[in-house]
Amino acid sequence: MSRPGPIRLFCSDLDGTLTGPAPALPFVRAWRQIPLHRRPILVYSTGRQAEDARVWINASGLPRADYLISGVGTAIHDVAQRRELEEFSRRFGPRLDADAVRACVRAEPGILPQARRFNRRYKSAWHWPDAGKADLDRLQRRLEQAGLRAKVVFSLWRDLDVLPAGAGKGAALAWLCRRLRIPLDSVLVAGDSGNDAAMFSLPGVRTVAMPSSGPAPAEGHSSRSSFYRARSPGAPGVVEGLAAHGLITPGRPEAPVGRCFPLPPRRGR
């Protein structure tokens, strides 16, 4: 596998990637194996809202990230500074017209609302079990015909989000990399579902896809030479990817870690 240069930033999904179905411990050990002077900037990207994500990260025993992308790429947080980078979300303009979004979504049979806590200013969350590409394309056309600058994101064969056109995990990661002056070919991403495909499609990024991720991430990726599909699910698969991309040395003794606690029930994405 070609490696054009050192990886300067690692961005990973949480649910289904670092925190499921296996415990996060293998990743924690592998991450501590990387010498500090070579350790990339760490970013978590999740469908969860920020407050929920912080609780989940702590409960999972994951290392503290430098940045957190939350709400399926509708917000970016500087973890050390404990603040949201509102410059990113201001690009979206006024919030989406909730009534207009609701009318478009409810015109499609079989769509159910998610709990209110999963909805935020720039995120309208729904369930649409087993929707296909034709269904999603039809909904996207409805939104456009209603004059909404919105995009449809579908994950895990059921989770539907309607976001501003300039939002999404890929858009958020690209914006953050520009802010940090990190070229995309120095970025490694890991994910497992449809809302991660936009990160995989960024030009030049190196990737780790979970075995259960289906075709979406691979289809969105422009360079097969830097695409790695893990054999193991969850954190062990992410560790495979770190080794495949040269961030860790396979077989090196792992650094000790503290106690691991059982995870709370999974919520969100």
Backbone as CSV, one residue per row, in Angstrom:
resi,resn,N_x,N_y,N_z,CA_x,CA_y,CA_z,C_x,C_y,C_z
1,MET,0.847,-1.189,0.000,0.000,0.000,0.000,0.884,1.240,0.000
2,SER,0.629,2.143,-0.935,1.465,3.327,-1.039,1.167,4.277,0.114
3,ARG,2.216,4.925,0.592,2.054,5.881,1.678,2.768,7.161,1.271
4,PRO,2.023,8.167,0.788,2.663,9.371,0.266,3.378,10.202,1.315
5,GLY,3.097,10.000,2.569,3.736,10.794,3.612,3.138,10.427,4.950
6,PRO,3.622,11.031,6.022,3.105,10.693,7.348,1.645,11.092,7.492
7,ILE,0.918,10.307,8.268,-0.476,10.626,8.576,-0.483,11.659,9.705
8,ARG,-1.082,12.797,9.441,-1.073,13.889,10.410,-2.395,14.034,11.158
9,LEU,-3.440,13.389,10.666,-4.740,13.477,11.323,-5.484,12.170,11.109
10,PHE,-6.042,11.627,12.194,-6.862,10.419,12.128,-8.263,10.768,12.601
11,CYS,-9.260,10.499,11.753,-10.650,10.809,12.051,-11.460,9.524,11.990
12,SER,-12.156,9.200,13.071,-12.920,7.957,13.120,-14.345,8.183,13.585
13,ASP,-15.252,7.450,12.959,-16.610,7.290,13.449,-16.553,6.592,14.814
14,LEU,-17.624,6.693,15.590,-17.695,6.035,16.893,-18.516,4.752,16.824
15,ASP,-19.854,4.860,16.807,-20.724,3.688,16.857,-20.521,2.795,15.644
16,GLY,-20.271,1.508,15.916,-20.057,0.560,14.833,-18.635,0.541,14.323
17,THR,-17.810,1.464,14.800,-16.410,1.527,14.366,-15.520,1.393,15.597
18,LEU,-15.265,2.463,16.308,-14.422,2.370,17.497,-15.152,1.772,18.689
19,THR,-16.456,1.930,18.740,-17.184,1.485,19.931,-18.230,0.429,19.609
20,GLY,-17.880,-0.497,18.776,-18.816,-1.593,18.569,-18.478,-2.377,17.329
21,PRO,-18.802,-3.667,17.359,-19.384,-4.398,18.491,-18.352,-4.820,19.538
22,ALA,-17.056,-4.754,19.221,-16.014,-5.144,20.177,-15.692,-3.965,21.101
23,PRO,-15.158,-4.221,22.305,-14.727,-3.132,23.183,-13.638,-2.283,22.525
24,ALA,-13.503,-1.050,22.987,-12.547,-0.115,22.394,-11.118,-0.357,22.825
25,LEU,-10.886,-1.264,23.774,-9.565,-1.444,24.372,-8.445,-1.667,23.356
26,PRO,-8.624,-2.499,22.306,-7.516,-2.676,21.358,-7.061,-1.368,20.720
27,PHE,-8.012,-0.487,20.407,-7.621,0.805,19.834,-6.884,1.648,20.856
28,VAL,-7.354,1.662,22.092,-6.699,2.457,23.138,-5.238,2.039,23.267
29,ARG,-5.005,0.727,23.312,-3.637,0.222,23.432,-2.796,0.598,22.214
30,ALA,-3.380,0.442,21.018,-2.633,0.759,19.794,-2.308,2.244,19.719
31,TRP,-3.252,3.075,20.109,-3.024,4.524,20.042,-1.888,4.935,20.977
32,ARG,-1.840,4.332,22.155,-0.766,4.659,23.100,0.577,4.111,22.650
33,GLN,0.537,3.178,21.714,1.777,2.640,21.167,2.474,3.639,20.259
34,ILE,1.734,4.576,19.694,2.312,5.544,18.758,3.090,6.593,19.545
35,PRO,4.378,6.798,19.273,5.142,7.826,19.994,4.480,9.198,19.850
36,LEU,4.559,10.000,20.890,3.885,11.289,20.891,4.284,12.155,19.706
37,HIS,5.553,12.109,19.314,5.995,12.972,18.225,5.460,12.520,16.871
38,ARG,4.939,11.273,16.809,4.358,10.760,15.555,2.843,10.617,15.629
39,ARG,2.273,10.873,16.784,0.835,10.639,16.960,0.032,11.712,16.226
40,PRO,-0.890,11.290,15.355,-1.671,12.286,14.601,-2.663,13.020,15.491
41,ILE,-3.162,14.120,14.980,-4.322,14.776,15.591,-5.473,13.780,15.560
42,LEU,-6.199,13.684,16.668,-7.287,12.712,16.782,-8.635,13.426,16.726
43,VAL,-9.487,12.952,15.804,-10.818,13.532,15.613,-11.845,12.407,15.657
44,TYR,-12.909,12.593,16.418,-14.043,11.674,16.375,-15.169,12.347,15.594
45,SER,-15.811,11.568,14.726,-16.903,12.081,13.908,-18.112,11.177,14.114
46,THR,-19.232,11.748,14.534,-20.355,10.928,14.964,-21.694,11.555,14.601
47,GLY,-22.715,10.696,14.518,-24.067,11.191,14.361,-24.664,11.685,15.661
48,ARG,-24.040,11.321,16.772,-24.532,11.774,18.079,-24.358,13.285,18.234
49,GLN,-25.212,13.867,19.058,-25.003,15.259,19.437,-23.834,15.342,20.411
50,ALA,-23.239,16.518,20.533,-21.974,16.663,21.247,-22.044,16.176,22.685
51,GLU,-23.101,16.558,23.402,-23.174,16.183,24.813,-23.287,14.667,24.984
52,ASP,-24.070,14.039,24.117,-24.205,12.590,24.150,-22.889,11.918,23.770
53,ALA,-22.206,12.471,22.771,-20.933,11.902,22.326,-19.884,11.949,23.430
54,ARG,-19.832,13.038,24.175,-18.836,13.145,25.249,-19.051,12.071,26.315
55,VAL,-20.304,11.856,26.695,-20.609,10.807,27.672,-20.197,9.445,27.128
56,TRP,-20.511,9.189,25.865,-20.204,7.894,25.234,-18.701,7.671,25.143
57,ILE,-17.954,8.693,24.767,-16.499,8.586,24.653,-15.890,8.248,26.013
58,ASN,-16.320,8.949,27.041,-15.793,8.687,28.382,-16.150,7.285,28.860
59,ALA,-17.406,6.872,28.639,-17.839,5.545,29.072,-17.107,4.444,28.322
60,SER,-16.711,4.714,27.083,-16.014,3.720,26.271,-14.533,3.625,26.602
61,GLY,-14.005,4.579,27.373,-12.592,4.563,27.722,-11.674,5.014,26.607
62,LEU,-12.219,5.700,25.614,-11.408,6.159,24.487,-10.501,7.322,24.897
63,PRO,-9.365,7.480,24.212,-8.526,8.653,24.486,-9.262,9.931,24.110
64,ARG,-8.925,11.013,24.773,-9.573,12.288,24.482,-9.171,12.758,23.091
65,ALA,-10.157,13.169,22.325,-9.882,13.670,20.978,-9.405,15.114,21.040
66,ASP,-8.781,15.547,19.954,-8.445,16.959,19.806,-9.659,17.739,19.297
67,TYR,-10.437,17.095,18.419,-11.636,17.727,17.870,-12.757,16.694,17.815
68,LEU,-13.998,17.190,17.899,-15.175,16.344,17.813,-16.108,16.919,16.751
69,ILE,-16.423,16.099,15.754,-17.432,16.440,14.742,-18.711,15.726,15.155
70,SER,-19.768,16.471,15.398,-20.993,15.872,15.935,-22.187,16.174,15.037
71,GLY,-23.321,15.500,15.359,-24.554,15.759,14.629,-24.463,15.488,13.148
72,VAL,-23.768,14.407,12.763,-23.566,14.033,11.345,-22.930,15.184,10.569
73,GLY,-21.966,15.848,11.207,-21.227,16.896,10.504,-21.946,18.230,10.470
74,THR,-22.733,18.539,11.505,-23.358,19.853,11.592,-22.667,20.755,12.606
75,ALA,-21.713,20.213,13.371,-20.976,21.019,14.353,-19.579,20.446,14.539
76,ILE,-18.630,21.323,14.836,-17.246,20.934,15.128,-16.855,21.578,16.454
77,HIS,-16.236,20.768,17.330,-15.844,21.262,18.651,-14.338,21.116,18.835
78,ASP,-13.719,22.163,19.338,-12.330,22.126,19.772,-12.359,21.607,21.208
79,VAL,-11.928,20.383,21.412,-12.091,19.730,22.707,-11.246,20.412,23.780
80,ALA,-9.992,20.714,23.447,-9.103,21.336,24.444,-9.626,22.708,24.874
81,GLN,-10.129,23.472,23.902,-10.633,24.815,24.201,-12.070,24.807,24.733
82,ARG,-12.707,23.635,24.688,-14.082,23.461,25.174,-15.033,24.450,24.515
83,ARG,-14.940,24.530,23.203,-15.838,25.440,22.490,-16.171,24.894,21.114
84,GLU,-17.353,25.275,20.646,-17.746,24.933,19.285,-17.125,25.920,18.316
85,LEU,-16.665,25.416,17.180,-16.132,26.277,16.132,-17.318,26.746,15.288
86,GLU,-17.961,27.800,15.760,-19.194,28.252,15.133,-18.967,28.823,13.747
87,GLU,-17.712,29.112,13.403,-17.420,29.586,12.054,-17.854,28.559,11.015
88,PHE,-17.791,27.286,11.394,-18.206,26.238,10.449,-19.712,26.262,10.235
89,SER,-20.493,26.197,11.304,-21.947,26.114,11.144,-22.558,27.421,10.637
90,ARG,-21.887,28.550,10.838,-22.416,29.809,10.299,-22.473,29.795,8.783
91,ARG,-21.669,28.938,8.164,-21.679,28.841,6.700,-23.015,28.340,6.174
92,PHE,-23.797,27.664,7.017,-25.055,27.081,6.552,-26.139,28.132,6.340
93,GLY,-25.996,29.307,6.976,-27.033,30.312,6.883,-28.177,30.013,7.842
94,PRO,-29.389,30.525,7.552,-30.535,30.286,8.440,-30.830,28.798,8.571
95,ARG,-31.422,28.441,9.691,-31.768,27.040,9.898,-32.780,26.598,8.848
96,LEU,-32.809,25.289,8.597,-33.764,24.749,7.651,-35.191,24.995,8.140
97,ASP,-36.082,25.236,7.215,-37.496,25.410,7.539,-38.050,24.057,7.980
98,ALA,-38.247,23.903,9.283,-38.647,22.606,9.831,-39.978,22.131,9.269
99,ASP,-40.911,23.060,9.078,-42.221,22.669,8.543,-42.096,22.181,7.107
100,ALA,-41.275,22.865,6.315,-41.100,22.459,4.917,-40.396,21.108,4.824
101,VAL,-39.384,20.884,5.668,-38.703,19.589,5.689,-39.691,18.499,6.082
102,ARG,-40.474,18.776,7.122,-41.443,17.781,7.606,-42.460,17.428,6.510
103,ALA,-42.910,18.416,5.765,-43.877,18.155,4.703,-43.279,17.271,3.614
104,CYS,-42.028,17.515,3.259,-41.371,16.694,2.234,-41.189,15.260,2.719
105,VAL,-40.739,15.121,3.948,-40.454,13.791,4.483,-41.743,12.990,4.639
106,ARG,-42.768,13.613,5.156,-44.009,12.892,5.415,-44.784,12.571,4.141
107,ALA,-44.377,13.138,3.021,-44.991,12.766,1.747,-44.536,11.388,1.284
108,GLU,-43.474,10.874,1.918,-42.964,9.543,1.588,-43.500,8.532,2.598
109,PRO,-44.080,7.428,2.139,-44.619,6.439,3.081,-43.509,5.709,3.830
110,GLY,-43.786,5.393,5.087,-42.875,4.554,5.863,-41.829,5.280,6.665
111,ILE,-41.804,6.625,6.616,-40.803,7.373,7.373,-41.377,7.751,8.738
112,LEU,-40.595,7.490,9.787,-41.011,7.771,11.154,-40.033,8.752,11.805
113,PRO,-40.508,9.644,12.683,-39.591,10.595,13.341,-38.733,9.912,14.384
114,GLN,-37.509,10.373,14.532,-36.681,9.959,15.652,-37.032,10.801,16.881
115,ALA,-36.523,10.397,18.033,-36.772,11.132,19.272,-36.288,12.576,19.139
116,ARG,-36.924,13.468,19.844,-36.615,14.896,19.719,-35.170,15.215,20.045
117,ARG,-34.535,14.435,20.933,-33.155,14.750,21.325,-32.170,14.573,20.173
118,PHE,-32.563,13.841,19.114,-31.679,13.654,17.971,-31.832,14.765,16.938
119,ASN,-32.760,15.683,17.170,-32.977,16.798,16.255,-32.357,18.060,16.838
120,ARG,-31.679,18.791,16.000,-31.071,20.050,16.408,-31.321,21.100,15.328
121,ARG,-30.735,22.262,15.518,-30.989,23.387,14.615,-30.756,23.018,13.159
122,TYR,-29.686,22.277,12.883,-29.337,21.961,11.506,-29.494,20.475,11.180
123,LYS,-30.251,19.744,11.965,-30.354,18.296,11.775,-31.787,17.841,12.031
124,SER,-32.407,17.269,11.013,-33.748,16.707,11.126,-33.627,15.196,10.991
125,ALA,-33.960,14.464,12.048,-33.644,13.033,12.139,-34.904,12.172,12.055
126,TRP,-34.815,11.099,11.215,-35.952,10.233,10.945,-35.486,8.788,10.831
127,HIS,-36.433,7.856,10.837,-36.169,6.451,10.512,-36.901,6.111,9.217
128,TRP,-36.183,5.458,8.300,-36.796,5.005,7.045,-36.263,3.603,6.757
129,PRO,-36.852,2.574,7.380,-36.295,1.220,7.267,-36.193,0.750,5.817
130,ASP,-34.969,0.310,5.462,-34.704,-0.336,4.169,-35.008,0.541,2.964
131,ALA,-34.905,1.850,3.105,-35.080,2.722,1.944,-33.982,2.449,0.919
132,GLY,-34.322,2.490,-0.337,-33.354,2.257,-1.407,-32.900,3.557,-2.047
133,LYS,-31.982,3.442,-2.995,-31.430,4.626,-3.643,-32.523,5.426,-4.348
134,ALA,-33.453,4.735,-5.014,-34.525,5.445,-5.712,-35.383,6.239,-4.726
135,ASP,-35.634,5.672,-3.536,-36.407,6.382,-2.511,-35.678,7.643,-2.066
136,LEU,-34.384,7.506,-1.809,-33.607,8.648,-1.322,-33.487,9.728,-2.394
137,ASP,-33.302,9.309,-3.642,-33.242,10.283,-4.737,-34.561,11.033,-4.867
138,ARG,-35.671,10.326,-4.690,-36.990,10.967,-4.793,-37.185,12.003,-3.685
139,LEU,-36.767,11.659,-2.472,-36.866,12.614,-1.369,-35.967,13.817,-1.612
140,GLN,-34.762,13.579,-2.122,-33.862,14.690,-2.423,-34.494,15.645,-3.435
141,ARG,-35.165,15.102,-4.440,-35.838,15.957,-5.423,-36.969,16.751,-4.775
142,ARG,-37.697,16.119,-3.855,-38.774,16.837,-3.162,-38.219,18.051,-2.408
143,LEU,-37.110,17.849,-1.725,-36.502,18.947,-0.969,-36.085,20.079,-1.897
144,GLU,-35.481,19.717,-3.014,-35.037,20.741,-3.972,-36.218,21.478,-4.579
145,GLN,-37.281,20.750,-4.907,-38.465,21.381,-5.494,-39.153,22.310,-4.495
146,ALA,-38.967,22.031,-3.204,-39.522,22.901,-2.162,-38.630,24.112,-1.898
147,GLY,-37.537,24.232,-2.630,-36.637,25.364,-2.474,-35.702,25.266,-1.290
148,LEU,-35.500,24.054,-0.771,-34.646,23.855,0.397,-33.227,23.485,-0.041
149,ARG,-32.243,24.195,0.503,-30.838,23.847,0.262,-30.450,22.797,1.293
150,ALA,-30.871,21.568,1.011,-30.728,20.489,1.991,-30.217,19.238,1.297
151,LYS,-29.675,18.338,2.093,-29.164,17.067,1.576,-29.692,15.930,2.439
152,VAL,-29.798,14.753,1.815,-30.266,13.550,2.486,-29.066,12.670,2.805
153,VAL,-28.966,12.218,4.058,-27.910,11.294,4.475,-28.581,10.075,5.090
154,PHE,-28.194,8.890,4.623,-28.848,7.657,5.054,-27.797,6.694,5.584
155,SER,-28.072,6.081,6.752,-27.097,5.207,7.404,-27.780,3.990,8.015
156,LEU,-27.020,2.901,8.056,-27.425,1.702,8.780,-28.779,1.165,8.321
157,TRP,-29.112,1.411,7.053,-30.330,0.871,6.444,-31.603,1.345,7.136
158,ARG,-31.511,2.413,7.936,-32.721,2.891,8.607,-32.663,4.362,8.998
159,ASP,-31.487,4.917,9.280,-31.378,6.255,9.858,-31.276,7.305,8.760
160,LEU,-32.230,8.206,8.741,-32.319,9.259,7.732,-32.117,10.608,8.400
161,ASP,-31.194,11.398,7.866,-30.992,12.763,8.341,-31.129,13.725,7.177
162,VAL,-31.795,14.832,7.422,-31.854,15.926,6.464,-31.015,17.057,7.035
163,LEU,-29.983,17.458,6.281,-28.998,18.430,6.744,-28.905,19.586,5.752
164,PRO,-28.344,20.724,6.166,-28.040,21.774,5.193,-27.082,21.265,4.125
165,ALA,-27.168,21.842,2.943,-26.352,21.365,1.826,-24.862,21.401,2.133
166,GLY,-24.412,22.340,2.960,-22.985,22.459,3.252,-22.525,21.674,4.457
167,ALA,-23.408,20.834,5.017,-23.059,20.052,6.205,-22.681,18.630,5.808
168,GLY,-22.430,17.787,6.819,-22.048,16.401,6.594,-20.657,16.129,7.119
169,LYS,-20.395,14.855,7.376,-19.094,14.481,7.933,-17.943,14.843,7.000
170,GLY,-18.126,14.648,5.712,-17.055,14.980,4.774,-16.782,16.466,4.724
171,ALA,-17.843,17.272,4.654,-17.679,18.721,4.611,-17.020,19.237,5.882
172,ALA,-17.418,18.677,7.028,-16.833,19.118,8.293,-15.355,18.771,8.374
173,LEU,-15.004,17.560,7.960,-13.597,17.156,8.011,-12.757,17.992,7.055
174,ALA,-13.259,18.234,5.853,-12.509,19.041,4.886,-12.296,20.458,5.417
175,TRP,-13.324,21.033,6.028,-13.204,22.387,6.592,-12.163,22.412,7.708
176,LEU,-12.201,21.412,8.586,-11.251,21.364,9.694,-9.826,21.221,9.172
177,CYS,-9.630,20.394,8.159,-8.282,20.217,7.611,-7.760,21.505,6.988
178,ARG,-8.639,22.246,6.322,-8.211,23.540,5.772,-7.818,24.482,6.903
179,ARG,-8.581,24.486,7.968,-8.283,25.356,9.110,-6.935,25.002,9.721
180,LEU,-6.640,23.702,9.810,-5.393,23.239,10.413,-4.239,23.183,9.416
181,ARG,-4.540,23.469,8.150,-3.540,23.426,7.071,-2.921,22.032,6.933
182,ILE,-3.798,21.045,6.978,-3.378,19.653,6.807,-3.914,19.159,5.468
183,PRO,-3.049,18.739,4.544,-3.544,18.242,3.256,-4.302,16.929,3.434
184,LEU,-5.289,16.705,2.589,-6.125,15.523,2.734,-5.360,14.229,2.525
185,ASP,-4.261,14.260,1.781,-3.501,13.016,1.610,-2.660,12.683,2.840
186,SER,-2.765,13.512,3.884,-2.136,13.206,5.167,-3.169,12.800,6.216
187,VAL,-4.384,12.459,5.741,-5.507,12.158,6.628,-5.909,10.692,6.472
188,LEU,-6.189,10.033,7.602,-6.720,8.673,7.622,-8.092,8.716,8.272
189,VAL,-9.096,8.089,7.632,-10.447,8.064,8.190,-10.896,6.620,8.363
190,ALA,-11.769,6.390,9.345,-12.340,5.061,9.592,-13.842,5.214,9.783
191,GLY,-14.611,4.272,9.208,-16.059,4.350,9.347,-16.736,3.071,8.923
192,ASP,-18.074,3.056,9.117,-18.797,1.815,8.877,-20.135,1.990,8.170
193,SER,-20.595,3.220,7.922,-21.952,3.352,7.394,-22.048,4.481,6.388
194,GLY,-23.288,4.680,5.883,-23.504,5.643,4.815,-23.118,7.063,5.162
195,ASN,-23.270,7.473,6.436,-22.911,8.854,6.747,-21.397,9.052,6.809
196,ASP,-20.625,7.962,6.701,-19.165,8.072,6.635,-18.660,8.157,5.200
197,ALA,-19.525,7.847,4.222,-19.088,7.793,2.832,-18.532,9.129,2.355
198,ALA,-19.089,10.240,2.862,-18.600,11.549,2.431,-17.165,11.794,2.876
199,MET,-16.756,11.228,4.013,-15.352,11.341,4.425,-14.471,10.504,3.499
200,PHE,-14.947,9.308,3.149,-14.179,8.417,2.289,-13.981,9.012,0.897
201,SER,-14.910,9.826,0.460,-14.840,10.361,-0.899,-13.968,11.603,-1.019
202,LEU,-13.462,12.127,0.096,-12.571,13.284,0.012,-11.309,12.901,-0.748
203,PRO,-10.876,13.709,-1.693,-9.739,13.331,-2.545,-8.447,13.182,-1.755
204,GLY,-7.837,12.020,-1.891,-6.517,11.782,-1.307,-6.513,11.125,0.047
205,VAL,-7.657,11.058,0.751,-7.629,10.493,2.093,-7.338,8.997,2.050
206,ARG,-6.746,8.495,3.132,-6.546,7.065,3.326,-7.631,6.549,4.257
207,THR,-8.043,5.302,4.068,-9.279,4.877,4.721,-9.187,3.487,5.331
208,VAL,-10.060,3.280,6.346,-10.291,1.968,6.944,-11.802,1.779,7.008
209,ALA,-12.320,0.797,6.286,-13.754,0.505,6.293,-14.008,-0.752,7.095
210,MET,-15.049,-0.737,7.894,-15.420,-1.915,8.662,-15.977,-3.008,7.738
211,PRO,-15.836,-4.276,8.117,-16.324,-5.348,7.252,-17.821,-5.291,7.003
212,SER,-18.567,-4.665,7.903,-20.024,-4.594,7.771,-20.489,-3.329,7.059
213,SER,-19.558,-2.543,6.542,-19.920,-1.213,6.056,-20.678,-1.242,4.745
214,GLY,-20.656,-2.358,4.015,-21.360,-2.403,2.745,-20.595,-1.635,1.683
215,PRO,-21.227,-1.390,0.538,-20.503,-0.795,-0.586,-20.315,0.707,-0.499
216,ALA,-21.114,1.422,0.337,-21.114,2.887,0.271,-19.739,3.514,0.447
217,PRO,-18.963,3.191,1.476,-17.659,3.832,1.604,-16.726,3.522,0.436
218,ALA,-16.721,2.270,-0.006,-15.834,1.893,-1.110,-16.221,2.593,-2.395
219,GLU,-17.532,2.709,-2.653,-17.985,3.368,-3.865,-17.588,4.838,-3.881
220,GLY,-17.558,5.458,-2.707,-17.230,6.873,-2.643,-15.753,7.159,-2.670
221,HIS,-14.927,6.119,-2.587,-13.495,6.351,-2.449,-12.823,6.394,-3.804
222,SER,-11.975,7.399,-3.994,-11.391,7.634,-5.318,-10.128,6.830,-5.573
223,SER,-9.475,6.323,-4.554,-8.204,5.618,-4.749,-8.226,4.276,-4.038
224,ARG,-8.323,3.204,-4.800,-8.361,1.882,-4.202,-7.066,1.552,-3.483
225,SER,-5.941,2.151,-3.911,-4.658,1.819,-3.302,-4.589,2.246,-1.844
226,SER,-5.368,3.235,-1.446,-5.332,3.689,-0.055,-6.607,3.310,0.689
227,PHE,-7.390,2.382,0.130,-8.619,1.901,0.765,-8.342,0.552,1.408
228,TYR,-8.608,0.446,2.706,-8.396,-0.819,3.417,-9.706,-1.259,4.052
229,ARG,-10.146,-2.483,3.748,-11.326,-3.042,4.398,-10.864,-4.024,5.466
230,ALA,-11.246,-3.721,6.706,-10.816,-4.543,7.836,-11.481,-5.915,7.794
231,ARG,-10.791,-6.898,8.341,-11.356,-8.247,8.463,-12.162,-8.395,9.749
232,SER,-11.752,-7.674,10.795,-12.424,-7.758,12.096,-13.325,-6.546,12.285
233,PRO,-14.466,-6.703,12.974,-15.329,-5.557,13.239,-14.824,-4.721,14.404
234,GLY,-15.273,-3.491,14.485,-14.995,-2.644,15.633,-13.544,-2.252,15.784
235,ALA,-13.158,-1.979,17.029,-11.816,-1.478,17.330,-10.700,-2.377,16.800
236,PRO,-10.806,-3.732,16.874,-9.742,-4.551,16.286,-9.550,-4.285,14.801
237,GLY,-10.653,-4.022,14.085,-10.532,-3.700,12.667,-9.859,-2.364,12.440
238,VAL,-10.142,-1.394,13.304,-9.468,-0.103,13.195,-7.971,-0.280,13.412
239,VAL,-7.601,-1.122,14.374,-6.181,-1.393,14.629,-5.527,-2.024,13.406
240,GLU,-6.236,-2.946,12.748,-5.728,-3.502,11.483,-5.393,-2.370,10.513
241,GLY,-6.311,-1.412,10.410,-6.098,-0.306,9.484,-4.929,0.570,9.862
242,LEU,-4.752,0.817,11.161,-3.596,1.603,11.597,-2.296,0.925,11.177
243,ALA,-2.272,-0.411,11.295,-1.072,-1.158,10.899,-0.899,-1.137,9.383
244,ALA,-2.002,-1.336,8.655,-1.925,-1.363,7.196,-1.430,-0.042,6.631
245,HIS,-1.759,1.047,7.301,-1.345,2.371,6.830,-0.061,2.852,7.502
246,GLY,0.600,1.977,8.272,1.921,2.282,8.795,1.966,3.127,10.052
247,LEU,0.817,3.315,10.717,0.831,4.117,11.942,1.350,3.343,13.137
248,ILE,1.149,2.043,13.164,1.656,1.198,14.245,2.399,0.022,13.642
249,THR,3.212,-0.640,14.461,3.955,-1.817,14.037,3.251,-3.057,14.563
250,PRO,2.761,-3.928,13.690,2.081,-5.142,14.175,2.990,-5.960,15.084
251,GLY,2.427,-6.443,16.185,3.184,-7.312,17.080,3.977,-6.593,18.131
252,ARG,4.025,-5.264,18.079,4.763,-4.521,19.099,4.021,-4.627,20.436
253,PRO,4.722,-4.788,21.554,4.040,-4.868,22.857,3.147,-3.659,23.078
254,GLU,1.977,-3.927,23.621,1.007,-2.862,23.813,1.270,-2.124,25.128
255,ALA,0.999,-0.839,25.108,1.121,-0.044,26.327,0.000,-0.408,27.285
256,PRO,0.270,-0.433,28.585,-0.793,-0.763,29.538,-1.847,0.328,29.573
257,VAL,-3.069,-0.069,29.909,-4.157,0.893,30.052,-4.846,0.636,31.383
258,GLY,-5.668,1.589,31.777,-6.403,1.443,33.024,-7.571,0.494,32.881
259,ARG,-8.399,0.451,33.887,-9.545,-0.443,33.881,-10.514,-0.065,32.775
260,CYS,-11.191,-1.068,32.233,-12.241,-0.835,31.254,-13.571,-1.142,31.906
261,PHE,-14.543,-0.298,31.659,-15.845,-0.455,32.273,-16.858,-0.880,31.215
262,PRO,-17.915,-1.592,31.609,-18.924,-1.974,30.638,-19.562,-0.746,30.006
263,LEU,-19.896,-0.848,28.723,-20.501,0.275,28.031,-21.983,0.369,28.367
264,PRO,-22.528,1.601,28.390,-23.970,1.756,28.540,-24.667,1.323,27.258
265,PRO,-25.984,1.140,27.273,-26.689,0.737,26.049,-26.432,1.732,24.931
266,ARG,-26.321,1.217,23.717,-26.024,2.056,22.560,-27.211,2.971,22.233
267,ARG,-26.920,4.251,22.006,-27.913,5.205,21.545,-27.297,6.068,20.471
268,GLY,-28.030,6.355,19.443,-27.527,7.231,18.391,-26.670,6.470,17.417
269,ARG,-25.855,7.273,16.619,-25.061,6.665,15.566,-23.658,7.224,15.610
